[in-house]
Amino acid sequence: METTRQRIADALREGPATASDLGESLSLPTPVVYEHLEHVSRSVDDDGADERFLVAPPECRDCGFDGFDDPVNEPSRCPECKSERIGEPAFVIR
């Protein structure tokens, strides 16, 4: 039986997904998915395989800012315009 992190990694190998997408498909709360994504990113990048954990960073829907310092996180507010309309980051393993 696969662990939750293995199931997340397998889903990300199939194509890009947000934490909400993963939470919905795996029946997990979004904050729990973010915790697992931190570990998945480290294990994929450290295992020496030809795979990489890639992140399309979150983006402010008002001003377009995408330079968030921690892309494996769900920011609550844009540091540029202070808007709370932030798109979720998307993750993929390639």
All heavy atoms as an XYZ file, in Angstrom:
725
protein
N       0.842     -1.176      0.000
C       0.000      0.000      0.000
C       0.894      1.248      0.000
O       1.863      1.324      0.754
C      -0.889      0.001      1.240
C      -1.860      1.132      1.256
S      -3.258      0.672      2.277
C      -3.746      2.254      2.824
N       0.553      2.193     -0.841
C       1.355      3.412     -0.976
C       1.090      4.388      0.167
O      -0.030      4.484      0.669
C       1.030      4.130     -2.287
C       1.563      3.480     -3.515
C       1.311      4.346     -4.731
O       0.188      4.827     -4.907
O       2.268      4.523     -5.491
N       2.128      5.130      0.507
C       1.955      6.183      1.496
C       1.301      7.399      0.825
O       1.229      7.480     -0.405
C       3.305      6.620      2.092
O       4.074      7.252      1.066
C       4.064      5.452      2.688
N       0.858      8.323      1.637
C       0.258      9.552      1.110
C       1.255     10.297      0.240
O       0.906     10.795     -0.836
C      -0.216     10.448      2.268
O      -1.183      9.724      3.033
C      -0.834     11.722      1.756
N       2.487     10.368      0.663
C       3.509     11.081     -0.120
C       3.773     10.389     -1.449
O       3.990     11.054     -2.460
C       4.782     11.243      0.696
C       4.565     12.185      1.860
C       5.773     12.357      2.713
N       5.390     13.180      3.863
C       6.062     13.254      4.980
N       7.194     12.583      5.116
N       5.641     14.008      5.971
N       3.757      9.075     -1.457
C       3.925      8.353     -2.719
C       2.754      8.616     -3.654
O       2.936      8.785     -4.857
C       4.071      6.850     -2.462
C       5.392      6.471     -1.833
C       5.407      5.026     -1.356
O       4.391      4.483     -0.923
N       6.588      4.406     -1.423
N       1.544      8.675     -3.105
C       0.363      8.951     -3.928
C       0.418     10.364     -4.490
O       0.058     10.591     -5.645
C      -0.916      8.740     -3.117
C      -1.121      7.289     -2.755
C      -2.387      7.000     -2.004
N      -3.149      8.174     -1.621
C      -4.001      8.214     -0.628
N      -4.226      7.153      0.099
N      -4.657      9.309     -0.339
N       0.896     11.321     -3.698
C       1.045     12.694     -4.184
C       2.077     12.738     -5.301
O       1.857     13.342     -6.350
C       1.419     13.652     -3.035
C       0.216     13.854     -2.105
C       1.922     14.995     -3.563
C       0.521     14.631     -0.834
N       3.222     12.100     -5.078
C       4.277     12.079     -6.100
C       3.777     11.427     -7.383
O       4.035     11.932     -8.480
C       5.515     11.362     -5.569
N       3.047     10.326     -7.270
C       2.515      9.660     -8.454
C       1.546     10.571     -9.205
O       1.567     10.639    -10.438
C       1.814      8.354     -8.074
C       2.780      7.270     -7.632
O       3.994      7.403     -7.906
O       2.315      6.301     -6.994
N       0.703     11.290     -8.480
C      -0.244     12.215     -9.115
C       0.504     13.327     -9.839
O       0.115     13.728    -10.947
C      -1.193     12.793     -8.075
N       1.591     13.809     -9.251
C       2.361     14.896     -9.872
C       3.173     14.401    -11.067
O       3.524     15.193    -11.941
C       3.266     15.571     -8.844
C       2.529     16.318     -7.739
C       3.527     16.900     -6.743
C       1.638     17.404     -8.309
N       3.466     13.143    -11.119
C       4.141     12.582    -12.301
C       3.185     12.507    -13.495
O       3.607     12.505    -14.630
C       4.708     11.201    -11.985
C       5.941     11.260    -11.114
C       6.516      9.872    -10.826
N       7.681      9.970     -9.996
C       7.694      9.750     -8.668
N       6.588      9.384     -8.050
N       8.804      9.882     -7.974
N       1.886     12.441    -13.212
C       0.875     12.387    -14.267
C       0.626     13.753    -14.893
O       0.199     13.837    -16.035
C      -0.427     11.832    -13.714
C      -0.347     10.374    -13.327
C      -1.618      9.859    -12.689
O      -2.663     10.557    -12.776
O      -1.576      8.770    -12.088
N       0.870     14.820    -14.128
C       0.658     16.163    -14.654
C       0.564     17.178    -13.534
O       0.502     16.823    -12.358
N       0.563     18.471    -13.886
C       0.532     19.522    -12.885
C      -0.761     19.515    -12.076
O      -1.823     19.158    -12.592
C       0.641     20.815    -13.691
C       0.808     20.441    -15.104
C       0.614     18.983    -15.239
N      -0.640     19.909    -10.818
C      -1.798     19.990     -9.929
C      -1.520     21.003     -8.833
O      -0.376     21.210     -8.428
C      -2.094     18.623     -9.317
N      -2.574     21.623     -8.346
C      -2.468     22.510     -7.187
C      -2.694     21.675     -5.925
O      -3.148     20.526     -5.999
C      -3.520     23.631     -7.246
O      -4.828     23.043     -7.145
C      -3.399     24.453     -8.523
N      -2.417     22.262     -4.782
C      -2.651     21.562     -3.519
C      -4.138     21.261     -3.345
O      -4.505     20.201     -2.841
C      -2.121     22.385     -2.352
N      -5.000     22.163     -3.793
C      -6.444     21.921     -3.715
C      -6.846     20.737     -4.583
O      -7.664     19.910     -4.176
C      -7.224     23.158     -4.149
O      -7.012     24.218     -3.264
N      -6.274     20.673     -5.792
C      -6.556     19.544     -6.685
C      -6.153     18.226     -6.023
O      -6.906     17.246     -6.039
C      -5.790     19.672     -8.007
C      -6.185     20.867     -8.841
O      -7.314     21.376     -8.681
O      -5.349     21.292     -9.667
N      -4.950     18.209     -5.471
C      -4.443     16.994     -4.828
C      -5.286     16.634     -3.610
O      -5.596     15.458     -3.388
C      -2.981     17.180     -4.422
C      -1.990     17.299     -5.570
C      -0.648     17.796     -5.053
C      -1.841     15.980     -6.300
N      -5.638     17.637     -2.823
C      -6.459     17.384     -1.640
C      -7.804     16.779     -2.004
O      -8.279     15.841     -1.353
N      -8.392     17.310     -3.065
C      -9.685     16.794     -3.504
C      -9.570     15.359     -4.007
O     -10.378     14.503     -3.647
C     -10.244     17.699     -4.602
C     -11.653     17.361     -5.011
C     -12.190     18.352     -6.022
O     -12.079     19.562     -5.788
O     -12.716     17.888     -7.046
N      -8.563     15.086     -4.815
C      -8.439     13.749     -5.389
C      -7.992     12.703     -4.362
O      -8.304     11.527     -4.505
C      -7.487     13.753     -6.581
O      -6.170     14.012     -6.177
N      -7.267     13.133     -3.324
C      -6.764     12.195     -2.313
C      -7.531     12.273     -0.996
O      -7.147     11.637     -0.016
C      -5.276     12.455     -2.054
C      -4.356     12.307     -3.266
C      -2.943     12.748     -2.917
C      -4.366     10.880     -3.771
N      -8.582     13.090     -0.956
C      -9.408     13.265      0.254
C      -8.579     13.724      1.451
O      -8.647     13.153      2.540
C     -10.149     11.969      0.600
O     -10.987     11.596     -0.460
N      -7.779     14.775      1.216
C      -6.944     15.366      2.265
C      -7.227     16.862      2.367
O      -7.482     17.500      1.345
C      -5.460     15.183      1.943
C      -4.905     13.776      1.897
C      -3.508     13.788      1.309
C      -4.881     13.186      3.289
N      -7.118     17.437      3.559
C      -7.237     18.892      3.675
C      -6.037     19.572      2.988
O      -4.909     19.061      3.041
C      -7.214     19.161      5.177
C      -7.358     17.834      5.831
C      -6.978     16.786      4.842
N      -6.272     20.705      2.367
C      -5.212     21.414      1.639
C      -3.986     21.701      2.498
O      -2.859     21.498      2.035
C      -5.769     22.707      1.012
O      -6.850     22.346      0.145
C      -4.720     23.448      0.217
N      -4.134     22.168      3.759
C      -2.926     22.405      4.568
C      -2.076     21.144      4.771
O      -0.847     21.221      4.811
C      -3.474     22.910      5.910
C      -4.814     23.479      5.571
C      -5.342     22.614      4.462
N      -2.707     20.000      4.858
C      -1.971     18.732      5.012
C      -1.205     18.424      3.722
O      -0.066     17.962      3.762
C      -2.938     17.584      5.385
C      -2.236     16.234      5.342
C      -3.551     17.836      6.746
N      -1.819     18.719      2.581
C      -1.147     18.492      1.299
C       0.122     19.336      1.225
O       1.174     18.851      0.805
C      -2.082     18.807      0.107
C      -1.321     18.744     -1.209
C      -3.258     17.849      0.087
N       0.051     20.610      1.650
C       1.241     21.471      1.632
C       2.360     20.889      2.496
O       3.527     20.945      2.115
C       0.901     22.891      2.086
C       0.356     23.746      0.975
C      -0.970     24.128      0.955
C       1.183     24.182     -0.064
C      -1.473     24.915     -0.066
C       0.691     24.964     -1.087
C      -0.640     25.332     -1.082
O      -1.130     26.102     -2.103
N       2.019     20.325      3.656
C       3.038     19.704      4.510
C       3.718     18.543      3.763
O       4.934     18.408      3.798
C       2.409     19.183      5.795
C       1.946     20.263      6.743
C       1.229     19.686      7.952
O       1.455     18.502      8.285
O       0.446     20.429      8.561
N       2.923     17.721      3.110
C       3.482     16.585      2.370
C       4.296     17.054      1.166
O       5.316     16.450      0.836
C       2.374     15.640      1.916
C       1.781     14.828      3.018
N       2.507     13.915      3.750
C       0.519     14.791      3.518
C       1.726     13.339      4.651
N       0.512     13.860      4.529
N       3.856     18.120      0.510
C       4.587     18.623     -0.662
C       6.008     19.052     -0.309
O       6.925     18.868     -1.105
C       3.831     19.790     -1.304
C       2.617     19.401     -2.125
C       1.808     20.645     -2.478
C       3.026     18.654     -3.379
N       6.189     19.615      0.886
C       7.545     19.981      1.330
C       8.446     18.751      1.317
O       9.575     18.790      0.824
C       7.506     20.558      2.749
C       6.920     21.931      2.854
C       7.884     23.019      2.422
O       9.095     22.762      2.305
O       7.397     24.134      2.186
N       7.968     17.638      1.843
C       8.758     16.416      1.922
C       8.937     15.771      0.541
O      10.014     15.270      0.227
C       8.109     15.427      2.889
C       8.110     15.916      4.299
N       9.200     15.777      5.122
C       7.166     16.557      5.025
C       8.924     16.309      6.303
N       7.696     16.787      6.268
N       7.871     15.795     -0.252
C       7.960     15.228     -1.599
C       9.004     15.982     -2.410
O       9.820     15.380     -3.108
C       6.583     15.256     -2.307
C       6.718     14.915     -3.780
C       5.614     14.304     -1.628
N       9.011     17.311     -2.296
C       9.978     18.107     -3.066
C      11.404     17.758     -2.671
O      12.272     17.627     -3.533
C       9.723     19.606     -2.889
O      10.069     20.044     -1.593
N      11.659     17.593     -1.392
C      13.013     17.243     -0.939
C      13.409     15.846     -1.385
O      14.531     15.616     -1.833
C      13.117     17.373      0.577
C      13.191     18.803      1.050
C      13.663     18.870      2.484
N      12.740     18.204      3.382
C      11.884     18.816      4.186
N      11.820     20.122      4.201
N      11.094     18.122      4.979
N      12.491     14.902     -1.268
C      12.849     13.529     -1.613
C      13.056     13.362     -3.120
O      13.942     12.629     -3.541
C      11.801     12.543     -1.108
O      10.575     12.746     -1.750
N      12.275     14.039     -3.937
C      12.445     13.943     -5.389
C      13.761     14.581     -5.799
O      14.512     14.024     -6.602
C      11.267     14.599     -6.135
C      11.579     14.785     -7.610
C      10.011     13.775     -5.952
N      14.062     15.755     -5.250
C      15.288     16.460     -5.629
C      16.548     15.785     -5.069
O      17.630     15.950     -5.614
C      15.230     17.913     -5.176
C      14.223     18.725     -5.989
O      13.861     18.287     -7.103
O      13.790     19.787     -5.507
N      16.416     15.015     -3.992
C      17.587     14.405     -3.353
C      17.836     12.957     -3.740
O      18.857     12.398     -3.389
C      17.435     14.448     -1.823
C      17.565     15.851     -1.266
O      18.052     16.733     -1.997
O      17.167     16.064     -0.108
N      16.915     12.329     -4.468
C      17.073     10.902     -4.700
C      18.031     10.554     -5.837
O      18.310      9.385     -6.078
C      15.720     10.212     -4.913
C      15.094     10.505     -6.258
O      15.672     11.260     -7.054
O      14.005      9.967     -6.520
N      18.564     11.544     -6.537
C      19.550     11.290     -7.573
C      18.985     10.841     -8.906
O      19.722     10.607     -9.842
N      17.675     10.699     -9.004
C      17.054     10.306    -10.275
C      17.015     11.511    -11.210
O      17.363     12.629    -10.841
C      15.639      9.780    -10.022
N      16.572     11.264    -12.411
C      16.490     12.340    -13.393
C      15.209     13.155    -13.257
O      14.853     13.897    -14.155
C      16.567     11.756    -14.810
C      17.960     11.244    -15.119
O      18.925     11.730    -14.501
O      18.075     10.353    -15.978
N      14.511     13.009    -12.164
C      13.270     13.749    -11.946
C      13.539     15.052    -11.207
O      14.490     15.155    -10.440
C      12.287     12.924    -11.111
C      11.776     11.706    -11.801
C      10.780     10.968    -10.946
O      10.995     10.835     -9.735
O       9.777     10.514    -11.513
N      12.646     16.003    -11.459
C      12.720     17.281    -10.737
C      11.333     17.665    -10.275
O      10.348     17.464    -10.982
C      13.281     18.364    -11.646
C      14.740     18.076    -11.996
C      15.441     19.202    -12.660
N      15.400     20.394    -11.838
C      15.463     21.619    -12.318
N      15.578     21.821    -13.610
N      15.423     22.662    -11.529
N      11.261     18.259     -9.107
C      10.018     18.793     -8.562
C       9.947     20.249     -9.005
O      10.786     21.059     -8.628
C      10.048     18.693     -7.029
C       8.800     19.169     -6.358
C       7.739     18.302     -6.175
C       8.683     20.466     -5.902
C       6.580     18.730     -5.537
C       7.543     20.896     -5.267
C       6.487     20.029     -5.083
N       8.983     20.572     -9.845
C       8.864     21.918    -10.397
C       7.629     22.613     -9.852
O       6.599     21.977     -9.617
C       8.789     21.860    -11.922
C       9.951     21.153    -12.621
C       9.665     21.007    -14.105
C      11.238     21.911    -12.383
N       7.755     23.935     -9.680
C       6.662     24.731     -9.129
C       6.384     25.919    -10.033
O       7.297     26.671    -10.369
C       7.027     25.266     -7.718
C       5.879     26.082     -7.137
C       7.416     24.144     -6.790
N       5.126     26.068    -10.423
C       4.676     27.303    -11.061
C       4.201     28.173     -9.903
O       3.231     27.829     -9.224
C       3.536     27.030    -12.033
N       4.909     29.264     -9.598
C       4.637     30.006     -8.374
C       3.239     30.613     -8.342
O       2.607     30.809     -9.380
C       5.699     31.099     -8.376
C       6.106     31.248     -9.794
C       5.913     29.913    -10.435
N       2.777     30.915     -7.122
C       1.498     31.607     -7.016
C       1.601     32.976     -7.682
O       2.692     33.534     -7.806
C       1.276     31.739     -5.514
C       2.601     31.544     -4.894
C       3.421     30.736     -5.840
N       0.471     33.482     -8.105
C       0.473     34.780     -8.777
C      -0.689     35.631     -8.266
O      -1.802     35.133     -8.109
C       0.333     34.590    -10.282
C       0.442     35.870    -11.061
C       0.448     35.623    -12.554
O       1.271     34.810    -13.015
O      -0.373     36.245    -13.238
N      -0.404     36.897     -8.032
C      -1.443     37.836     -7.609
C      -2.363     38.081     -8.800
O      -1.905     38.434     -9.887
C      -0.822     39.149     -7.132
S      -2.065     40.395     -6.690
N      -3.638     37.924     -8.589
C      -4.605     38.124     -9.673
C      -4.858     39.595     -9.961
O      -5.431     39.925    -10.992
C      -5.901     37.413     -9.329
C      -5.756     35.909     -9.309
C      -7.080     35.219     -9.076
N      -6.886     33.779     -9.066
C      -7.384     32.972     -8.149
N      -8.122     33.454     -7.176
N      -7.155     31.691     -8.221
N      -4.419     40.471     -9.050
C      -4.628     41.908     -9.263
C      -3.451     42.573     -9.964
O      -3.633     43.306    -10.922
C      -4.924     42.611     -7.943
C      -6.319     42.319     -7.420
O      -7.182     41.881     -8.226
O      -6.565     42.506     -6.223
N      -2.226     42.305     -9.491
C      -1.075     43.013    -10.067
C      -0.119     42.102    -10.839
O       0.805     42.571    -11.485
C      -0.310     43.776     -8.981
S       0.668     42.735     -7.864
N      -0.295     40.776    -10.739
C       0.552     39.850    -11.473
C       1.844     39.466    -10.769
O       2.646     38.710    -11.311
N       2.078     39.944     -9.565
C       3.304     39.619     -8.819
C       3.413     38.103     -8.647
O       2.460     37.430     -8.262
C       3.278     40.307     -7.448
C       4.480     39.998     -6.607
C       5.680     40.665     -6.815
C       4.416     39.054     -5.601
C       6.800     40.385     -6.035
C       5.526     38.761     -4.816
C       6.711     39.438     -5.041
N       4.621     37.553     -8.934
C       4.834     36.116     -8.758
C       6.182     35.808     -8.097
O       6.673     34.693     -8.181
C       4.716     35.371    -10.080
C       5.810     35.729    -11.066
O       6.621     36.622    -10.779
O       5.859     35.090    -12.130
N       6.767     36.765     -7.418
C       8.075     36.585     -6.794
C       8.005     36.190     -5.339
O       8.813     36.650     -4.533
N       7.061     35.344     -4.993
C       6.925     34.921     -3.597
C       8.157     34.129     -3.181
O       8.698     33.355     -3.963
C       5.653     34.091     -3.419
C       4.403     34.894     -3.621
C       3.797     34.959     -4.862
C       3.863     35.616     -2.587
C       2.653     35.709     -5.065
C       2.726     36.376     -2.772
C       2.114     36.427     -4.006
N       8.597     34.324     -1.936
C       9.844     33.717     -1.482
C       9.724     32.226     -1.159
O      10.716     31.527     -1.123
C      10.422     34.474     -0.286
C       9.466     34.555      0.886
O       8.312     34.104      0.765
O       9.869     35.088      1.937
N       8.527     31.727     -0.933
C       8.343     30.306     -0.657
C       7.226     29.774     -1.549
O       6.061     29.785     -1.166
C       7.996     30.085      0.811
C       7.872     28.612      1.169
O       8.203     27.760      0.323
O       7.437     28.311      2.298
N       7.558     29.314     -2.754
C       6.516     28.886     -3.675
C       5.779     27.618     -3.252
O       4.713     27.334     -3.752
C       7.257     28.671     -4.993
C       8.659     28.447     -4.617
C       8.889     29.191     -3.338
N       6.338     26.841     -2.326
C       5.638     25.652     -1.833
C       4.872     26.050     -0.579
O       5.075     25.528      0.505
C       6.611     24.483     -1.560
C       5.849     23.241     -1.148
C       7.471     24.196     -2.768
N       4.007     27.018     -0.758
C       3.223     27.569      0.336
C       2.046     28.302     -0.278
O       2.088     28.684     -1.443
C       4.086     28.529      1.157
C       3.461     28.874      2.481
O       2.350     28.485      2.786
N       4.193     29.616      3.277
N       1.024     28.523      0.497
C      -0.129     29.275      0.015
C      -0.105     30.652      0.673
O      -0.509     30.804      1.825
C      -1.422     28.538      0.340
C      -2.633     29.202     -0.242
C      -3.891     28.392      0.001
O      -3.931     27.594      0.947
O      -4.835     28.584     -0.763
N       0.393     31.663     -0.039
C       0.455     32.997      0.558
C      -0.942     33.575      0.754
O      -1.869     33.269     -0.002
C       1.254     33.811     -0.461
C       1.087     33.096     -1.748
C       0.893     31.647     -1.406
N      -1.080     34.401      1.759
C      -2.389     34.979      2.039
C      -2.555     36.369      1.448
O      -3.677     36.829      1.250
C      -2.618     35.044      3.553
O      -1.612     35.834      4.153
N      -1.446     37.037      1.168
C      -1.528     38.410      0.691
C      -0.338     38.727     -0.209
O       0.767     38.259      0.019
C      -1.527     39.346      1.891
C      -1.592     40.796      1.549
C      -1.701     41.642      2.770
N      -2.988     41.326      3.373
C      -3.384     41.780      4.530
N      -2.599     42.554      5.230
N      -4.555     41.467      5.015
N      -0.570     39.565     -1.209
C       0.484     40.001     -2.115
C       1.345     41.055     -1.422
O       0.810     42.030     -0.887
C      -0.137     40.583     -3.380
S       1.068     41.299     -4.518
N       2.672     40.890     -1.423
C       3.532     41.890     -0.787
C       3.590     43.205     -1.565
O       3.949     44.236     -1.008
C       4.904     41.220     -0.748
C       4.857     40.176     -1.795
C       3.431     39.754     -1.929
N       3.223     43.177     -2.830
C       3.268     44.379     -3.656
C       2.026     45.251     -3.487
O       2.121     46.425     -3.188
C       3.428     44.002     -5.135
C       4.770     43.403     -5.468
C       5.902     44.399     -5.364
O       5.773     45.504     -5.921
O       6.905     44.064     -4.733
N       0.851     44.663     -3.724
C      -0.381     45.468     -3.729
C      -1.290     45.150     -2.549
O      -2.356     45.751     -2.413
C      -1.135     45.289     -5.048
S      -1.921     43.669     -5.244
N      -0.913     44.195     -1.718
C      -1.653     43.777     -0.521
C      -2.975     43.085     -0.829
O      -3.805     42.871      0.049
C      -1.914     44.960      0.432
C      -0.681     45.752      0.797
C       0.366     44.874      1.426
C       1.563     45.726      1.832
N       2.814     45.058      1.724
N      -3.201     42.723     -2.070
C      -4.411     42.006     -2.452
C      -4.396     40.606     -1.852
O      -3.335     40.007     -1.672
C      -4.499     41.903     -3.975
O      -5.565     41.049     -4.353
N      -5.562     40.086     -1.554
C      -5.684     38.720     -1.068
C      -6.142     37.774     -2.177
O      -6.423     36.617     -1.916
C      -6.644     38.677      0.113
C      -6.101     39.423      1.313
C      -7.023     39.395      2.508
O      -8.089     38.749      2.454
O      -6.680     40.026      3.507
N      -6.178     38.258     -3.390
C      -6.584     37.450     -4.545
C      -5.342     36.792     -5.158
O      -4.812     37.247     -6.155
C      -7.298     38.312     -5.569
C      -8.585     38.903     -5.052
C      -9.333     39.631     -6.133
N      -9.511     38.680     -7.253
C      -9.502     39.036     -8.512
N      -9.334     40.287     -8.863
N      -9.661     38.136     -9.460
N      -4.902     35.714     -4.537
C      -3.680     35.027     -4.937
C      -4.050     33.666     -5.524
O      -4.769     32.888     -4.901
C      -2.735     34.811     -3.735
C      -2.501     36.104     -2.970
C      -1.431     34.170     -4.178
C      -1.792     37.163     -3.734
N      -3.547     33.383     -6.716
C      -3.738     32.065     -7.322
C      -2.836     31.051     -6.650
O      -1.774     31.390     -6.134
N      -3.255     29.822     -6.656
C      -2.458     28.763     -6.037
C      -1.259     28.387     -6.897
O      -1.347     28.426     -8.120
C      -3.300     27.495     -5.873
C      -4.284     27.525     -4.750
C      -4.882     26.150     -4.559
O      -4.247     25.298     -3.907
O      -5.979     25.944     -5.081
N      -0.162     27.966     -6.263
C       0.950     27.414     -7.044
C       0.543     26.062     -7.609
O      -0.309     25.374     -7.057
C       2.069     27.277     -6.018
C       1.395     27.205     -4.697
C       0.118     27.995     -4.838
N       1.162     25.705     -8.714
C       0.933     24.385     -9.315
C       2.248     23.620     -9.259
O       3.322     24.185     -9.386
C       0.456     24.524    -10.754
N       2.152     22.315     -9.068
C       3.317     21.458     -8.874
C       3.312     20.346     -9.907
O       2.260     19.882    -10.331
C       3.299     20.849     -7.470
C       3.089     21.871     -6.389
C       1.817     22.119     -5.886
C       4.153     22.590     -5.893
C       1.614     23.071     -4.903
C       3.953     23.549     -4.913
C       2.691     23.788     -4.410
N       4.501     19.884    -10.285
C       4.626     18.757    -11.199
C       6.001     18.109    -10.976
O       6.942     18.773    -10.557
C       4.445     19.193    -12.678
C       5.607     20.044    -13.155
C       4.229     18.015    -13.591
N       6.063     16.825    -11.237
C       7.339     16.105    -11.192
C       7.620     15.653    -12.626
O       6.827     14.954    -13.233
C       7.294     14.896    -10.248
C       7.082     15.367     -8.820
C       8.577     14.067    -10.368
C       6.888     14.239     -7.808
N       8.779     16.060    -13.132
C       9.169     15.689    -14.506
C      10.567     15.113    -14.495
O      11.405     15.429    -13.785
C       9.162     16.917    -15.416
C       7.774     17.412    -15.608
C       7.564     17.771    -17.066
N       6.168     17.913    -17.303
C       5.568     19.063    -17.603
N       6.254     20.153    -17.721
N       4.297     19.091    -17.807
